[in-house]
Amino acid sequence: MDRGETGNDANMAQESGGRVGGIPVQLSHLDKVFFPDDGITKGDLVAYYESMAPRMIGYLKDRPLVMDRYPDGITGQRLVQKNVPGYFPDWITRAEVKKQGGVVRHVICDKPATLVYLANQACIELHVFLSSLAALDRPDQLVFDLDPPDEAGFDLARRHALNLREILESDLGLATFVKTTGGKGLHVHVPLRPEADFDTVRGFARDVATRLASRFPDELTVEPRKEQRGHRLYLDIMRNAYAQTVVAPYSVRGRPGAHVSTPLYWSEVEDATLNPGQFTMRTIAAELERRGDPWAGMARRRRRVPR
């Protein structure tokens, strides 16, 4: 951000402004603590999203966004916001998404200035559609959410992400990409040609999840009711529906530790020592410098949903 003599210091004056990509962005209360246990302020969040904009915009720029805002930090109330507030500046791109009985006007994060502005609005988490503006009713991704129970731990998700990949790639000829959720689980993404509707894609995902769960009935389940799962990992496919969202790559999560939802190489998932807690606001820059972006070229590997 071009701030004249202030440089890129996140802990600037209480009220400040600058230009991001030539666009003026007003900033405020940058010393407000958002993650008390980690000493992370709003200014740190703004600086993080500014630095990550070159990597993130490609994953955000044509997808409606849902904002998880924490005006008083992660220990305060979370506000899940879909509609663009009237006070947002005109330079922020909007898109109207049809819903039953009306429309929702979503933010489209197509420029670095938007990321910075949203961070200043206490938007810690960014969640995006699985379809793009070109065909909102036709997903170009499907996602499997591997959500292990607390007592099982991350390794259960890690092992079965690999089993899921085997079915999708070896048996069905699809490409797969994986990322941490920023919590204790993993998301397995499949890039698709935007041809089938959401019902078809979700039905396909359900069939795949059911097949995998049948191979490991003591460890996996497709049961949506939590009380019926026991100690098994839930293979959640319910995000594959119109206007549902998934956490964006490199989004911070509003939880202690400021963990980041981080794309991974499959070779990293094969490593039993993988720890999702290693990917945080403070560590991700060094990780990316060392390893690059595992999701580069994802759009070029889209396939049709198999019959």
HELIX and SHEET records of a PDB file:
HELIX    1   1 GLY A    4  THR A    6  5                                   3    
HELIX    2   2 LYS A   42  LEU A   60  1                                  19    
HELIX    3   3 PRO A  112  ASN A  120  1                                   9    
HELIX    4   4 PHE A  154  ARG A  165  1                                  12    
HELIX    5   5 GLU A  166  ASP A  171  3                                   6    
HELIX    6   6 PHE A  198  ARG A  215  1                                  18    
HELIX    7   7 LYS A  226  GLN A  228  5                                   3    
HELIX    8   8 TRP A  266  VAL A  269  1                                   4    
HELIX    9   9 PRO A  276  GLN A  278  5                                   3    
HELIX   10  10 ILE A  284  ARG A  291  1                                   8    
HELIX   11  11 MET A  298  ARG A  301  5                                   4    
SHEET    1   A 2 GLU A  15  VAL A  20  0                                        
SHEET    2   A 2 ILE A  23  SER A  28 -1                                        
SHEET    1   B 2 VAL A  33  PHE A  35  0                                        
SHEET    2   B 2 ILE A  40  THR A  41 -1                                        
SHEET    1   C 4 LEU A  79  GLN A  81  0                                        
SHEET    2   C 4 PRO A  64  ARG A  69 -1                                        
SHEET    3   C 4 GLY A 102  ILE A 108 -1                                        
SHEET    4   C 4 THR A  93  LYS A  99 -1                                        
SHEET    1   D 4 LEU A  79  GLN A  81  0                                        
SHEET    2   D 4 PRO A  64  ARG A  69 -1                                        
SHEET    3   D 4 CYS A 123  PHE A 129 -1                                        
SHEET    4   D 4 THR A 245  VAL A 247 -1                                        
SHEET    1   E 6 LEU A 220  THR A 221  0                                        
SHEET    2   E 6 LEU A 233  ASP A 236  1                                        
SHEET    3   E 6 GLN A 141  ASP A 147 -1                                        
SHEET    4   E 6 LEU A 186  PRO A 191 -1                                        
SHEET    5   E 6 PHE A 177  THR A 180 -1                                        
SHEET    6   E 6 PRO A 263  LEU A 264 -1                                        
END                                                                             
